[in-house]
Amino acid sequence: MARGVEALDLQVWSRASGPSRGPQCRDAMAHLDSEVTEECLREDLKFYFMNPCEKFRARQQIPWKMGLQILKIVMVTTQLVRFGLSNQLVVAFKEENTVAFKHLFLKGYSGVDEDEYSCSVYTQEDTYESIFFAISQFHQLRNLSLGTLGYGENEDNRIGLKVCKQHYKKGTMFPSNETLNIDSDIEIDCIHLDLQTLSKNPQDWKNSSFFRLAFYRLLQVEISFHLKGIDLQTIHSRELPDCYIFQNTIIFDNKAHSGKIKIYFDSDANIEECKDLNISGSIQKNTQYVLVFDAFVIVICLASLILCTRSIVLGLRLRKRFLNFFLEKYKRCVCNADQWEFINRWYILVIISDLMSIIGSILKMEIKAKNLTNYDLCSILLGTSTLFVWVGVIRYLGYFQAYNVLILTMQASLPKVLRFCACAGMIYLGYTFCGWIVLGPYHDKFENLNTVAECLFSLVNGDDMYATFAHIQQKSLLVWLFSRLYLYSFISLFIYMILSLFIAIITDSYDTIKKYQQNGFPVTDLQEFLKECGSKEKCQKESSAFLSCICCLRRNGSDDHLMLIN
């Protein structure tokens, strides 16, 4: 007879038998309560580890989280694309203005930077002409520039140019006699040239003693000035225009004293709120629509955040119930792998993505309203959150066995890959330091540690090999021979050995997963507990249904929060 019928008979019998059979009845009831509690826990565990489709078939529970995630993918991606197009206009405006400034203020600029610097001069006359050319162009900016530019105030709240020169304090030098007497202390002298001074006769300020440069002591000359501009191209995209302050700096670098003065131009553009905007048309209405859309994205992400957080909390409660039951019945603890099964890592990823989307959307709304101008932080938050959202799609593909192989292979191989990368990284760092110190003076790709690491990573992927070999300067036969040994050994070691072992680790994990799918995965304590019902003859379909009814009838009102709906 079924377990549920036995339970009801036992209850009737216990009421009719009176107090003489009380202890035996209580023992029987306690045993029955234990079995009912175990079966309820098993049913909750089974339901918790079901996918959304199985939960819908089991209890007609609508998969709200899955639908919300699909909607969030569409909303967040649309938001990112719109912000990316807007940000693209900002980047283009900054870059085009920087190119325009180089043509305006650098004498003889060819349109292409020579290296890390824009251009260079080799004579004293060219140096003076380049300095005076930049100052003169600044004075005539309104008559020369094609952009919407105006003069801005510098750090001293003054409009004009600031010219500073750095030089050794004093000294004498006679190269022909190999004689040098110099004070290594550095002095900095500055002069401010306002528009009124520049409007006078140019020879007055050009003949100033400040511009008499002692080149053998000179380290650098720095010209700094601020300009203001308005980006009108955003109007065509039905957005409010941005106001910019360009902090421009021209540096004549003579620190090497090699006969070549490098000229650097740097323009740092800061976006500020325009003080007075009066624009007619449909721009303001379009801005309101975008703000409403961003607010809807925040609501969607907030709902997703609440649901996922709730699921994690319920999972932790269910884990606590299972640990207590397992310890009470089997007198041992559950392994760590089974305990981690109750914490859904995908939900943690979704929560992080939702938090970044909410903060990024708030920043985007402030930027849209021209209250903030931090495009970079907003781009990082929105871009990373969208990345996590699309990575989370893999979770739903994992419900299908054909796609689940990728996820399982990544999970199985990740610890081995990290340990392998840690060992290979030590060899990689050794080659990086060695290449920097030996080949740095003879190859432009080995000048600093950053470029060395990038060059070696390109070699591992088979990129730019011939150029790396060919660009070694053959000034030293010993260094040239060392470079060949260095490059051949690195390429052979990393491509033919380390990279092959890296692929072999992943392939081995893939083969293991395929075997498990064919022959069955190793059974853990949790999985064994879930399968116990199917191994007993008493747990038939009718009995399970009846026990579910008993479980619901016997549950106290205070235990309602333990019902886990994932």
Helices and strands as residue ranges (DSSP letters): H 3-17, G 19-21, H 22-48, H 52-59, H 64-105, E 119-121, H 124-139, H 141-144, E 149-152, E 160-168, E 171-174, G 175-177, E 179-182, E 186-194, H 195-198, H 202-206, G 209-211, E 218-231, G 233-237, E 242-253, E 261-272, H 283-330, H 336-340, H 345-368, H 375-391, H 393-397, H 401-439, G 440-442, G 444-446, H 449-460, H 465-470, H 477-491, I 492-498, H 499-519, H 525-535, H 541-554, G 557-562
